[in-house]
């Protein structure tokens, strides 16, 4: 019964993991980006106030100094040694600035504790400027922090849900500066594939030339496709990009087998093939059991008699017997699944089998172990 259950688990795992034998075409916008159209990371340092005693401890000097500096700018002078920051936490505020975003737009921000605060629950982020790598201010963040959980503790233990020292402020930042993108008067553009592949780049260029013969698209390398902007489209570049990003492209990929030994997950790619190989797999189980035997002396044995504890060891060895299986030449994924199910392997067994087949030179795919 246990073996049948493991086989059913393996079969379900493989049916989920195995791709369809016919690759499906996808939109270009889902596998590539256009030149210059990318987000930019911005970051800032701020304070979250209003915490219920879960803020940074008194020994967190930078939180105390930040609070003193802020109060000083407001005309309040307080000695640092008289400030208690248990309701205040120092945080780093991060977000991605989307392309083409305009001043006045709202974006979400992520708030992460940098000190030893216990939780950001119920806190409010004070006005925090967010900077780019050029040290210019691109957004201002402020608002109540939502952590989507809680943390409660007492003298004998506690309960925690999710991660209480990282929170999010929805629409918590206002964009103050636009990232300049040169978009008009372009005579040529390029497309960057998210996953570089020469075959996919060639197919993309061919489809672009079918849609726009004057574009003269050509792949420069495995990730870049360059094309000319037709003269009649230079004043309406946004419409041209919208048409291109919706064309259907059939992406290609390297044959690969992904293995996660921690969870026993195996994902088999579409183009995985193996050469003729014989597979036999069995498991060896060794169980060692020790029991203590107590030997009592007989009555009136004399003053030198004593109780003796003697260990008794039992060793049990069990080895499963499996038949030798011959995998036929040039099998498909379906054939491979049937062959492995025939010898009743589990996902854990499958990991070792794939490693052995790869070592034998019969697995024609990359074997990646997470």
Residue frames as qw, qx, qy, qz and C-alpha x, y, z in Angstrom:
[[0.000, 0.884, 0.467, 0.000, 0.00, 0.00, 0.00],
 [0.306, -0.797, 0.103, 0.511, 2.83, 2.38, 0.89],
 [0.411, -0.148, 0.597, 0.672, 4.65, 1.63, -2.38],
 [0.223, 0.605, 0.670, 0.368, 1.48, 2.25, -4.40],
 [0.125, -0.929, -0.277, 0.212, 0.94, 5.55, -2.60],
 [0.368, -0.609, 0.318, 0.627, 4.49, 6.69, -3.35],
 [0.370, 0.164, 0.692, 0.598, 4.05, 5.76, -7.02],
 [0.103, 0.805, 0.561, 0.162, 0.86, 7.82, -7.21],
 [0.247, -0.875, -0.021, 0.417, 2.65, 10.79, -5.63],
 [0.412, -0.322, 0.527, 0.670, 5.49, 10.45, -8.17],
 [0.304, 0.440, 0.707, 0.463, 3.09, 10.20, -11.08],
 [0.015, -0.918, -0.393, 0.045, 1.20, 13.30, -9.95],
 [0.350, -0.740, 0.184, 0.545, 4.46, 15.19, -9.44],
 [0.396, -0.111, 0.629, 0.660, 5.74, 14.30, -12.90],
 [0.231, 0.647, 0.660, 0.302, 2.45, 15.10, -14.62],
 [0.103, -0.954, -0.187, 0.213, 2.58, 18.58, -13.08],
 [0.403, -0.660, 0.342, 0.534, 6.29, 19.05, -13.79],
 [0.502, 0.083, 0.659, 0.554, 6.46, 17.83, -17.38],
 [0.216, 0.469, -0.111, -0.849, 5.87, 20.46, -20.04],
 [0.768, 0.502, 0.282, -0.279, 3.69, 19.96, -23.05],
 [0.702, -0.020, 0.508, 0.499, 5.49, 18.39, -26.01],
 [0.359, 0.637, 0.377, 0.569, 4.35, 21.29, -28.19],
 [0.293, -0.260, -0.237, 0.889, 5.74, 24.66, -27.15],
 [0.122, 0.831, 0.542, -0.021, 3.15, 27.44, -27.06],
 [0.330, 0.475, 0.087, 0.811, 3.68, 30.88, -28.55],
 [0.320, -0.680, -0.447, 0.484, 3.64, 33.78, -26.08],
 [0.172, 0.971, 0.132, 0.096, 3.46, 37.53, -26.38],
 [0.597, 0.459, -0.245, 0.611, 6.74, 39.32, -26.95],
 [0.215, -0.723, 0.209, -0.623, 6.04, 41.60, -23.96],
 [0.861, -0.464, 0.075, -0.195, 6.09, 38.54, -21.66],
 [0.928, -0.078, 0.076, 0.358, 9.60, 37.43, -22.63],
 [0.549, 0.233, 0.076, 0.799, 11.38, 40.68, -23.51],
 [0.126, -0.827, -0.269, 0.476, 11.65, 44.39, -22.78],
 [0.496, 0.781, 0.144, 0.352, 12.22, 47.36, -25.06],
 [0.567, 0.155, -0.206, 0.782, 15.37, 49.45, -24.81],
 [0.014, 0.301, -0.178, 0.937, 15.10, 52.11, -22.09],
 [0.651, -0.423, -0.194, -0.600, 11.81, 50.79, -20.69],
 [0.637, -0.062, -0.688, 0.342, 12.86, 49.62, -17.22],
 [0.495, -0.835, -0.219, -0.095, 12.17, 50.42, -13.56],
 [0.354, 0.553, -0.445, 0.609, 14.69, 52.21, -11.36],
 [0.633, -0.447, -0.568, 0.277, 15.38, 51.43, -7.71],
 [0.035, -0.686, 0.176, -0.705, 15.10, 54.24, -5.15],
 [0.655, -0.302, -0.607, 0.334, 15.83, 54.09, -1.43],
 [0.124, -0.712, 0.134, -0.678, 15.50, 56.23, 1.69],
 [0.401, -0.093, -0.748, 0.521, 16.06, 56.19, 5.45],
 [0.352, -0.528, -0.138, -0.760, 13.24, 57.14, 7.79],
 [0.082, -0.097, 0.776, -0.617, 11.52, 56.68, 11.13],
 [0.472, -0.409, -0.676, -0.391, 8.37, 54.76, 12.02],
 [0.108, -0.207, 0.527, -0.817, 6.61, 56.19, 15.07],
 [0.678, -0.166, -0.001, -0.716, 3.58, 55.22, 17.12],
 [0.621, 0.071, -0.781, -0.005, 4.72, 51.69, 18.00],
 [0.714, -0.594, -0.045, -0.369, 3.37, 50.11, 21.18],
 [0.573, -0.663, 0.480, -0.042, 6.68, 49.53, 22.89],
 [0.914, 0.121, 0.342, 0.179, 8.00, 47.35, 20.04],
 [0.410, 0.894, -0.174, 0.060, 10.44, 49.89, 18.60],
 [0.642, 0.436, -0.466, 0.424, 14.23, 50.00, 18.77],
 [0.699, -0.536, -0.339, 0.329, 15.93, 49.58, 22.12],
 [0.201, -0.963, 0.048, 0.171, 17.72, 52.41, 23.88],
 [0.600, -0.445, 0.470, 0.470, 21.10, 51.07, 22.79],
 [0.585, 0.503, 0.482, 0.416, 20.28, 51.68, 19.12],
 [0.294, -0.499, -0.022, 0.815, 22.26, 54.90, 18.78],
 [0.103, 0.068, 0.508, 0.852, 21.38, 55.78, 15.18],
 [0.179, -0.644, -0.693, -0.272, 17.65, 55.72, 15.95],
 [0.359, -0.734, -0.340, 0.465, 18.14, 58.04, 18.90],
 [0.292, -0.331, 0.232, 0.867, 20.34, 60.38, 16.87],
 [0.040, 0.327, 0.657, 0.679, 17.84, 60.46, 13.98],
 [0.250, -0.753, -0.608, -0.036, 15.00, 61.33, 16.33],
 [0.371, -0.652, -0.141, 0.646, 17.05, 64.07, 18.03],
 [0.233, -0.101, 0.418, 0.872, 18.02, 65.57, 14.65],
 [0.064, -0.527, -0.689, -0.493, 14.40, 65.58, 13.48],
 [0.321, -0.795, -0.473, 0.202, 13.19, 67.28, 16.66],
 [0.386, -0.459, 0.058, 0.798, 15.99, 69.83, 16.36],
 [0.130, 0.184, 0.536, 0.813, 14.82, 70.82, 12.87],
 [0.257, -0.678, -0.607, -0.325, 11.39, 71.40, 14.40],
 [0.082, -0.696, 0.181, -0.690, 12.88, 73.73, 17.02],
 [0.812, -0.540, 0.032, -0.218, 12.94, 71.23, 19.89],
 [0.334, 0.595, -0.675, 0.281, 16.30, 70.63, 21.56],
 [0.886, -0.397, 0.080, -0.225, 16.51, 67.42, 23.56],
 [0.158, -0.634, 0.757, 0.021, 19.71, 65.82, 24.90],
 [0.642, 0.208, -0.677, -0.293, 20.23, 62.38, 23.27],
 [0.232, 0.088, -0.898, 0.364, 20.70, 60.69, 26.66],
 [0.334, 0.160, 0.549, -0.749, 17.18, 61.70, 27.67],
 [0.619, 0.242, -0.326, -0.672, 15.45, 60.19, 24.64],
 [0.504, -0.035, 0.851, -0.141, 13.71, 56.80, 24.84],
 [0.369, 0.328, -0.520, -0.697, 12.91, 55.25, 21.46],
 [0.299, 0.055, 0.946, -0.116, 10.84, 52.18, 22.36],
 [0.501, 0.619, 0.511, -0.322, 7.96, 53.59, 20.29],
 [0.378, 0.816, -0.264, -0.349, 10.20, 54.56, 17.36],
 [0.837, -0.039, 0.472, 0.274, 12.00, 52.33, 14.81],
 [0.052, 0.646, -0.469, -0.601, 14.58, 53.23, 12.19],
 [0.776, 0.342, 0.529, -0.036, 13.69, 51.79, 8.78],
 [0.149, -0.264, 0.593, 0.746, 14.89, 51.61, 5.20],
 [0.584, 0.565, 0.357, -0.462, 12.26, 52.50, 2.62],
 [0.213, -0.242, 0.746, 0.582, 12.64, 50.94, -0.83],
 [0.638, 0.547, 0.430, -0.329, 10.63, 50.77, -4.03],
 [0.474, 0.113, 0.597, 0.637, 10.90, 50.54, -7.82],
 [0.230, 0.587, 0.035, -0.776, 10.16, 53.68, -9.84],
 [0.681, 0.412, 0.597, 0.096, 8.21, 52.48, -12.91],
 [0.320, 0.013, 0.425, 0.847, 9.14, 53.79, -16.36],
 [0.050, -0.441, -0.470, -0.763, 7.18, 56.77, -17.70],
 [0.331, -0.672, -0.611, 0.257, 5.75, 57.54, -14.25],
 [0.135, 0.682, 0.122, 0.708, 4.87, 61.23, -13.89],
 [0.107, 0.113, -0.522, 0.839, 5.24, 63.62, -10.92],
 [0.532, -0.128, 0.155, -0.822, 2.23, 63.36, -8.65],
 [0.779, -0.010, -0.559, -0.284, 1.70, 59.64, -9.25],
 [0.640, -0.525, 0.434, -0.356, 1.40, 57.28, -6.27],
 [0.671, 0.294, -0.681, -0.006, 3.50, 54.12, -5.85],
 [0.864, -0.481, -0.135, -0.067, 3.81, 51.45, -3.16],
 [0.160, 0.708, -0.603, 0.330, 6.83, 51.33, -0.83],
 [0.857, -0.195, -0.462, 0.120, 8.40, 48.60, 1.30],
 [0.251, -0.801, 0.338, -0.425, 9.45, 49.46, 4.86],
 [0.870, -0.014, -0.449, 0.202, 12.12, 47.30, 6.58],
 [0.553, -0.830, 0.080, 0.001, 13.45, 47.66, 10.10],
 [0.581, 0.600, -0.426, 0.349, 17.20, 48.35, 10.41],
 [0.175, -0.561, 0.596, -0.547, 17.48, 48.22, 14.20],
 [0.150, -0.002, -0.966, 0.211, 16.29, 45.75, 16.83],
 [0.533, -0.055, 0.104, -0.838, 12.58, 46.62, 16.76],
 [0.365, 0.038, 0.911, -0.190, 10.24, 43.78, 17.64],
 [0.320, 0.556, 0.751, 0.159, 7.41, 44.80, 15.31],
 [0.049, 0.007, 0.208, 0.977, 6.27, 47.62, 13.04],
 [0.120, -0.553, -0.805, -0.178, 2.60, 46.88, 13.72],
 [0.160, -0.863, -0.455, 0.152, 0.49, 50.02, 14.07],
 [0.420, -0.464, 0.096, 0.774, 3.36, 52.36, 13.16],
 [0.408, 0.884, 0.218, -0.069, 3.37, 55.38, 10.86],
 [0.683, 0.094, 0.170, 0.704, 6.24, 56.29, 8.56],
 [0.061, -0.824, -0.086, 0.557, 7.26, 59.93, 8.78],
 [0.549, 0.822, -0.053, -0.143, 8.02, 61.90, 5.62],
 [0.684, -0.363, 0.505, 0.382, 10.99, 60.18, 3.98],
 [0.424, 0.730, -0.329, -0.423, 12.74, 61.30, 0.76],
 [0.896, 0.057, 0.419, 0.137, 13.63, 58.49, -1.63],
 [0.011, 0.781, -0.446, -0.437, 16.84, 58.86, -3.64],
 [0.902, 0.426, -0.061, -0.005, 18.20, 57.34, -6.82],
 [0.851, -0.107, 0.045, 0.513, 21.81, 56.37, -7.47],
 [0.377, 0.540, 0.065, 0.749, 22.42, 59.95, -8.63],
 [0.285, -0.269, -0.529, 0.753, 21.48, 61.18, -5.12],
 [0.236, -0.162, -0.182, -0.941, 18.48, 63.09, -6.45],
 [0.359, 0.178, 0.710, -0.580, 15.09, 62.92, -4.74],
 [0.192, -0.065, -0.753, -0.626, 12.56, 61.08, -6.90],
 [0.519, -0.503, -0.587, -0.364, 9.73, 60.46, -4.42],
 [0.183, -0.369, 0.528, -0.743, 8.49, 61.26, -0.90],
 [0.535, -0.231, -0.805, -0.113, 7.05, 58.49, 1.27],
 [0.200, -0.171, 0.543, -0.797, 4.75, 58.72, 4.28],
 [0.697, -0.177, -0.315, -0.620, 1.82, 56.82, 5.76],
 [0.743, -0.365, 0.441, -0.348, 0.64, 53.98, 8.02],
 [0.157, 0.417, -0.884, -0.144, 2.58, 50.73, 7.78],
 [0.900, -0.035, 0.056, -0.431, 0.71, 47.48, 7.13],
 [0.118, -0.504, 0.855, 0.019, 2.59, 44.30, 8.07],
 [0.751, 0.076, -0.480, -0.447, -0.17, 41.76, 7.35],
 [0.722, -0.107, -0.656, 0.192, 0.51, 39.93, 10.60],
 [0.451, -0.802, 0.127, -0.369, 1.33, 40.33, 14.28],
 [0.584, 0.198, -0.667, 0.418, 3.77, 39.36, 17.02],
 [0.579, -0.671, 0.068, -0.459, 2.71, 38.85, 20.63],
 [0.631, 0.184, -0.664, 0.355, 5.09, 37.60, 23.31],
 [0.611, -0.731, 0.013, -0.303, 5.15, 37.09, 27.05],
 [0.338, -0.696, 0.621, -0.125, 7.50, 35.82, 29.71],
 [0.688, -0.148, 0.710, -0.030, 6.97, 32.19, 28.73],
 [0.463, 0.187, 0.732, 0.464, 6.71, 32.44, 24.95],
 [0.236, 0.503, -0.029, -0.831, 4.94, 34.18, 22.10],
 [0.610, 0.482, 0.625, 0.067, 2.95, 33.92, 18.90],
 [0.024, -0.535, 0.335, 0.775, 4.00, 35.41, 15.57],
 [0.657, 0.543, 0.523, 0.008, 2.23, 35.56, 12.22],
 [0.569, 0.767, 0.062, 0.291, 4.14, 36.50, 9.06],
 [0.632, 0.073, -0.175, 0.751, 7.15, 38.83, 9.37],
 [0.190, -0.881, -0.409, 0.142, 6.41, 41.75, 11.73],
 [0.373, -0.640, 0.125, 0.660, 9.54, 43.84, 11.04],
 [0.145, -0.037, 0.577, 0.803, 8.80, 44.37, 7.33],
 [0.319, 0.612, 0.594, -0.414, 5.72, 46.22, 6.15],
 [0.285, 0.314, 0.569, 0.704, 4.19, 47.88, 3.12],
 [0.159, 0.544, 0.283, -0.774, 2.51, 51.21, 2.49],
 [0.429, 0.493, 0.686, 0.320, 0.09, 50.99, -0.40],
 [0.223, 0.806, 0.263, 0.480, 0.27, 54.14, -2.53],
 [0.572, -0.718, -0.191, 0.348, 2.57, 55.47, 0.18],
 [0.437, -0.359, 0.232, 0.791, 4.97, 57.50, -1.97],
 [0.401, 0.861, 0.222, -0.221, 4.35, 60.48, -4.23],
 [0.723, 0.221, 0.252, 0.605, 6.59, 60.79, -7.29],
 [0.128, -0.865, -0.047, 0.483, 8.41, 64.13, -7.37],
 [0.052, 0.669, -0.529, -0.519, 10.72, 63.67, -10.35],
 [0.903, 0.375, 0.099, -0.186, 10.42, 61.79, -13.65],
 [0.628, -0.320, 0.557, 0.439, 13.25, 59.60, -14.90],
 [0.378, 0.667, -0.267, -0.583, 14.17, 61.05, -18.32],
 [0.674, 0.089, 0.705, 0.200, 13.74, 58.56, -21.15],
 [0.141, 0.445, -0.444, -0.765, 14.63, 59.49, -24.72],
 [0.535, 0.298, 0.778, -0.143, 11.61, 58.15, -26.56],
 [0.532, 0.783, 0.215, -0.239, 10.89, 60.43, -29.51],
 [0.372, 0.834, -0.365, -0.182, 12.85, 60.84, -32.76],
 [0.604, -0.362, 0.699, 0.123, 14.36, 57.38, -32.52],
 [0.544, 0.523, -0.480, -0.448, 15.62, 55.89, -35.77],
 [0.642, 0.122, -0.756, -0.024, 16.42, 52.47, -34.33],
 [0.641, -0.509, 0.310, -0.484, 15.51, 50.46, -31.24],
 [0.367, 0.261, -0.890, 0.072, 16.46, 47.21, -29.63],
 [0.819, -0.372, -0.113, -0.422, 14.66, 44.48, -27.70],
 [0.017, 0.477, -0.821, 0.313, 16.24, 42.61, -24.79],
 [0.750, -0.186, -0.589, -0.237, 15.16, 39.04, -24.13],
 [0.601, -0.654, 0.277, -0.366, 14.64, 38.22, -20.45],
 [0.817, -0.271, 0.497, 0.111, 16.24, 34.80, -21.01],
 [0.187, 0.674, -0.537, -0.473, 18.99, 34.96, -23.65],
 [0.722, 0.103, 0.680, 0.074, 18.66, 32.35, -26.38],
 [0.073, -0.317, 0.562, 0.761, 19.94, 32.50, -29.97],
 [0.058, 0.327, 0.880, 0.340, 16.99, 30.53, -31.38],
 [0.018, -0.766, -0.578, 0.281, 14.43, 32.76, -29.68],
 [0.093, -0.649, 0.127, 0.745, 16.29, 35.88, -30.86],
 [0.081, -0.086, 0.735, 0.668, 16.28, 34.61, -34.47],
 [0.015, 0.534, 0.834, 0.138, 12.56, 33.78, -34.34],
 [0.064, -0.769, -0.365, 0.521, 11.76, 37.18, -32.88],
 [0.076, -0.479, 0.363, 0.796, 13.65, 39.01, -35.63],
 [0.058, 0.145, 0.842, 0.516, 11.89, 36.96, -38.32],
 [0.019, -0.672, -0.736, 0.073, 8.43, 37.72, -36.90],
 [0.077, -0.725, -0.113, 0.675, 9.19, 41.45, -36.60],
 [0.063, -0.283, 0.580, 0.761, 10.26, 41.50, -40.26],
 [0.031, 0.397, 0.868, 0.297, 7.01, 39.79, -41.20],
 [0.067, -0.787, -0.542, 0.287, 4.99, 42.42, -39.34],
 [0.066, 0.944, -0.065, -0.316, 7.14, 45.40, -40.42],
 [0.865, 0.324, 0.141, 0.357, 9.27, 44.64, -43.51],
 [0.300, 0.828, -0.136, 0.453, 10.95, 48.05, -43.30],
 [0.603, -0.770, 0.187, -0.092, 12.22, 47.37, -39.76],
 [0.642, 0.528, -0.523, 0.187, 15.06, 45.11, -40.99],
 [0.675, -0.628, 0.302, -0.242, 15.27, 43.41, -37.59],
 [0.721, 0.369, -0.560, 0.174, 18.35, 41.33, -36.85],
 [0.801, -0.586, -0.093, 0.081, 19.66, 39.53, -33.77],
 [0.165, 0.845, -0.451, 0.236, 22.90, 41.05, -32.48],
 [0.089, 0.329, -0.892, 0.298, 23.48, 38.31, -29.90],
 [0.257, -0.252, -0.933, 0.026, 21.50, 35.82, -27.80],
 [0.105, -0.578, -0.638, 0.497, 19.54, 38.56, -26.00],
 [0.061, 0.591, 0.011, -0.805, 19.43, 41.62, -28.28],
 [0.453, 0.509, 0.644, 0.348, 17.33, 42.17, -31.39],
 [0.087, -0.467, 0.046, 0.879, 17.90, 45.47, -33.17],
 [0.360, 0.581, 0.672, 0.284, 15.48, 46.99, -35.69],
 [0.130, 0.101, 0.157, 0.974, 14.97, 50.26, -37.56],
 [0.213, 0.564, 0.563, -0.565, 12.03, 52.52, -36.84],
 [0.361, 0.514, 0.591, 0.506, 10.13, 53.14, -40.11],
 [0.143, 0.107, 0.003, 0.984, 9.95, 56.82, -40.95],
 [0.393, -0.447, -0.397, -0.699, 6.17, 56.90, -40.91],
 [0.700, -0.513, -0.497, 0.016, 6.17, 55.49, -37.32],
 [0.483, 0.106, -0.379, 0.782, 8.70, 57.86, -35.75],
 [0.217, -0.324, 0.102, -0.915, 5.99, 60.32, -34.73],
 [0.796, -0.278, -0.029, -0.537, 3.83, 57.55, -33.28],
 [0.303, 0.406, -0.844, 0.178, 6.38, 55.31, -31.59],
 [0.421, -0.141, 0.688, -0.574, 4.08, 54.26, -28.76],
 [0.833, 0.263, 0.092, -0.478, 1.61, 52.66, -31.19],
 [0.640, 0.488, -0.590, -0.061, 4.41, 50.78, -32.94],
 [0.027, 0.340, -0.849, 0.404, 5.72, 49.40, -29.63],
 [0.632, 0.018, 0.484, -0.606, 2.18, 48.39, -28.62],
 [0.845, 0.366, -0.190, -0.342, 1.81, 46.43, -31.87],
 [0.489, 0.485, -0.714, 0.127, 5.19, 44.75, -31.49],
 [0.178, -0.319, 0.785, -0.501, 4.81, 43.70, -27.86],
 [0.739, 0.095, 0.410, -0.525, 1.65, 41.75, -28.73],
 [0.655, 0.421, -0.555, -0.293, 3.15, 39.65, -31.53],
 [0.934, -0.261, 0.187, -0.155, 3.32, 35.91, -30.79],
 [0.297, 0.656, -0.692, 0.051, 6.77, 34.34, -30.42],
 [0.963, -0.181, -0.191, -0.060, 7.57, 30.71, -29.72],
 [0.184, -0.816, 0.533, -0.128, 10.44, 30.80, -27.21],
 [0.846, 0.193, -0.487, 0.102, 13.10, 28.10, -27.15],
 [0.514, -0.735, 0.371, -0.240, 14.94, 26.78, -24.11],
 [0.247, 0.471, -0.842, 0.090, 17.84, 24.53, -23.22],
 [0.797, -0.239, -0.531, -0.160, 16.90, 21.00, -22.15],
 [0.010, 0.459, -0.598, 0.657, 17.09, 21.03, -18.38],
 [0.660, -0.423, -0.620, -0.034, 16.15, 18.97, -15.35],
 [0.134, -0.604, 0.337, -0.710, 15.67, 20.94, -12.11],
 [0.693, -0.271, -0.656, 0.128, 16.01, 19.09, -8.81],
 [0.276, -0.662, 0.303, -0.628, 15.28, 20.38, -5.31],
 [0.525, 0.043, -0.821, 0.219, 16.67, 17.84, -2.87],
 [0.113, -0.089, 0.573, -0.807, 15.16, 19.62, 0.15],
 [0.611, 0.156, 0.269, -0.728, 11.57, 19.05, -0.98],
 [0.507, 0.068, 0.849, 0.128, 12.00, 16.15, -3.41],
 [0.517, 0.726, 0.202, -0.405, 10.69, 18.26, -6.31],
 [0.468, -0.113, 0.649, 0.589, 11.74, 17.32, -9.86],
 [0.467, 0.738, 0.135, -0.468, 10.88, 19.48, -12.89],
 [0.606, 0.008, 0.638, 0.476, 11.67, 18.04, -16.33],
 [0.178, 0.549, -0.196, -0.793, 11.98, 20.37, -19.32],
 [0.764, 0.476, 0.103, -0.423, 10.42, 19.83, -22.72],
 [0.641, 0.636, -0.415, -0.108, 13.49, 18.83, -24.73],
 [0.419, -0.541, 0.717, -0.133, 15.02, 16.32, -22.29],
 [0.900, 0.253, -0.294, -0.198, 16.14, 13.07, -23.97],
 [0.542, -0.564, 0.623, -0.001, 18.23, 10.15, -22.83],
 [0.422, 0.435, -0.748, -0.271, 20.28, 7.61, -24.73],
 [0.859, -0.142, -0.459, -0.177, 19.67, 3.84, -24.37],
 [0.005, -0.478, 0.685, -0.550, 20.39, 2.97, -20.76],
 [0.643, -0.305, -0.700, -0.053, 19.55, 0.18, -18.31],
 [0.229, -0.523, 0.344, -0.745, 18.27, 1.25, -14.90],
 [0.668, -0.346, -0.657, 0.051, 17.95, -0.85, -11.75],
 [0.089, -0.525, 0.338, -0.776, 17.19, 0.88, -8.48],
 [0.693, -0.427, -0.581, 0.007, 16.72, -0.63, -5.04],
 [0.231, -0.778, 0.263, -0.522, 16.96, 0.65, -1.51],
 [0.619, 0.021, -0.688, 0.377, 19.01, -0.73, 1.36],
 [0.472, -0.710, 0.020, -0.522, 17.57, -0.31, 4.87],
 [0.557, 0.085, -0.690, 0.453, 19.66, -1.01, 7.98],
 [0.516, -0.700, -0.065, -0.489, 18.03, -0.85, 11.40],
 [0.442, 0.184, -0.706, 0.522, 20.07, -1.07, 14.60],
 [0.593, -0.632, -0.159, -0.473, 18.18, -1.61, 17.85],
 [0.334, 0.258, -0.731, 0.536, 19.70, -1.78, 21.32],
 [0.673, -0.590, -0.239, -0.377, 17.96, -3.02, 24.46],
 [0.035, -0.561, 0.668, -0.487, 19.33, -3.15, 28.00],
 [0.800, -0.224, -0.550, -0.085, 19.28, -6.50, 29.86],
 [0.311, -0.678, 0.428, -0.510, 19.44, -6.28, 33.66],
 [0.722, 0.018, -0.681, 0.122, 21.10, -9.15, 35.53],
 [0.524, -0.690, 0.187, -0.463, 20.16, -9.39, 39.19],
 [0.180, 0.370, -0.871, 0.267, 22.37, -11.35, 41.66],
 [0.616, -0.337, -0.693, -0.163, 20.72, -14.31, 43.44],
 [0.553, -0.765, 0.006, -0.331, 19.62, -13.97, 47.06],
 [0.741, -0.605, 0.272, 0.106, 22.36, -14.26, 49.69],
 [0.802, 0.525, -0.080, 0.275, 25.04, -13.87, 46.97],
 [0.700, -0.260, -0.129, 0.653, 27.39, -12.11, 49.31],
 [0.120, -0.817, -0.097, 0.555, 28.69, -8.56, 49.70],
 [0.232, -0.361, 0.529, 0.732, 30.49, -8.55, 46.33],
 [0.298, 0.459, 0.787, 0.284, 27.38, -9.27, 44.29],
 [0.106, 0.466, 0.058, -0.876, 25.88, -6.43, 42.26],
 [0.611, 0.625, 0.443, -0.200, 23.35, -5.72, 39.55],
 [0.325, -0.273, 0.556, 0.714, 24.82, -5.68, 36.02],
 [0.559, 0.677, 0.192, -0.439, 23.27, -4.00, 32.96],
 [0.456, -0.159, 0.699, 0.527, 24.30, -5.65, 29.68],
 [0.438, 0.513, -0.133, -0.726, 23.35, -4.15, 26.26],
 [0.599, 0.188, 0.764, 0.152, 21.84, -6.38, 23.59],
 [0.184, 0.521, -0.314, -0.772, 22.17, -5.21, 19.98],
 [0.636, 0.380, 0.671, 0.025, 19.96, -6.36, 17.10],
 [0.038, 0.463, -0.427, -0.775, 20.85, -5.46, 13.51],
 [0.616, 0.464, 0.628, -0.104, 18.27, -5.90, 10.74],
 [0.057, -0.378, 0.510, 0.771, 19.16, -5.46, 7.06],
 [0.575, 0.530, 0.603, -0.161, 16.53, -5.27, 4.33],
 [0.078, -0.357, 0.503, 0.783, 17.23, -4.77, 0.63],
 [0.667, 0.499, 0.276, -0.479, 14.54, -4.33, -2.01],
 [0.478, -0.033, 0.738, 0.476, 14.85, -6.33, -5.18],
 [0.443, 0.692, 0.072, -0.566, 14.04, -4.52, -8.41],
 [0.806, 0.351, 0.414, 0.238, 14.11, -5.66, -12.01],
 [0.337, -0.307, 0.359, 0.815, 16.59, -4.26, -14.51],
 [0.435, 0.768, 0.398, -0.249, 14.79, -1.82, -16.83],
 [0.467, 0.015, 0.452, 0.760, 16.01, -0.98, -20.34],
 [0.237, 0.750, 0.197, -0.585, 15.03, 2.46, -21.58],
 [0.705, 0.468, 0.448, 0.288, 14.60, 2.41, -25.36],
 [0.429, -0.007, 0.199, 0.881, 16.54, 4.75, -27.68],
 [0.011, -0.221, -0.249, -0.943, 15.34, 8.33, -28.10],
 [0.157, -0.563, -0.797, 0.151, 12.52, 8.32, -25.56],
 [0.103, -0.650, -0.183, -0.730, 10.13, 11.21, -25.19],
 [0.202, -0.347, 0.516, -0.757, 9.15, 12.69, -21.84],
 [0.824, -0.134, 0.009, -0.550, 6.08, 10.46, -21.79],
 [0.866, 0.161, -0.469, 0.065, 8.23, 7.37, -22.35],
 [0.295, 0.375, -0.616, 0.627, 10.60, 8.46, -19.59],
 [0.487, -0.303, 0.350, -0.741, 7.76, 8.91, -17.10],
 [0.924, -0.026, -0.152, -0.350, 6.30, 5.50, -17.96],
 [0.733, 0.278, -0.560, 0.268, 9.67, 3.82, -17.64],
 [0.084, 0.350, -0.605, 0.710, 10.40, 5.33, -14.24],
 [0.669, -0.216, 0.209, -0.679, 6.92, 4.54, -12.97],
 [0.873, 0.112, -0.437, -0.184, 7.44, 0.93, -14.11],
 [0.600, 0.120, -0.648, 0.453, 10.15, 0.42, -11.49],
 [0.516, -0.727, -0.451, -0.040, 8.12, 2.23, -8.83],
 [0.478, 0.103, -0.277, 0.827, 10.50, 5.05, -7.97],
 [0.215, -0.839, -0.410, 0.285, 9.71, 7.86, -5.57],
 [0.235, 0.955, -0.044, 0.176, 10.75, 11.50, -6.09],
 [0.446, -0.764, 0.459, 0.084, 13.74, 10.93, -3.79],
 [0.775, -0.026, 0.566, 0.280, 14.75, 7.88, -5.84],
 [0.576, 0.749, 0.270, 0.185, 14.26, 9.87, -9.04],
 [0.061, -0.960, 0.269, 0.049, 16.85, 12.41, -7.93],
 [0.539, -0.497, 0.648, 0.206, 19.51, 9.73, -7.53],
 [0.736, 0.334, 0.557, 0.193, 18.51, 8.05, -10.81],
 [0.406, 0.906, 0.081, 0.089, 18.87, 11.29, -12.79],
 [0.221, -0.855, 0.458, 0.098, 22.25, 11.97, -11.21],
 [0.668, -0.215, 0.684, 0.201, 23.41, 8.47, -12.11],
 [0.666, 0.584, 0.433, 0.169, 22.12, 8.74, -15.71],
 [0.183, 0.974, -0.133, 0.007, 23.86, 12.11, -16.07],
 [0.423, -0.670, 0.592, 0.149, 27.12, 10.62, -14.72],
 [0.715, 0.086, 0.663, 0.206, 26.80, 7.83, -17.29],
 [0.059, -0.312, 0.450, 0.835, 26.57, 10.40, -20.09],
 [0.097, 0.365, 0.876, 0.300, 23.12, 9.25, -21.15],
 [0.023, 0.806, 0.507, -0.306, 21.12, 12.31, -20.02],
 [0.384, 0.310, 0.300, 0.816, 21.21, 14.96, -22.74],
 [0.211, -0.859, -0.284, -0.371, 20.16, 17.91, -20.62],
 [0.120, 0.506, -0.482, 0.705, 21.50, 20.23, -17.98],
 [0.623, -0.465, -0.620, 0.105, 21.04, 18.88, -14.45],
 [0.010, 0.547, -0.242, 0.801, 20.53, 21.76, -12.03],
 [0.545, -0.407, -0.689, 0.250, 20.32, 21.04, -8.31],
 [0.180, -0.786, -0.047, -0.589, 18.78, 23.78, -6.17]]
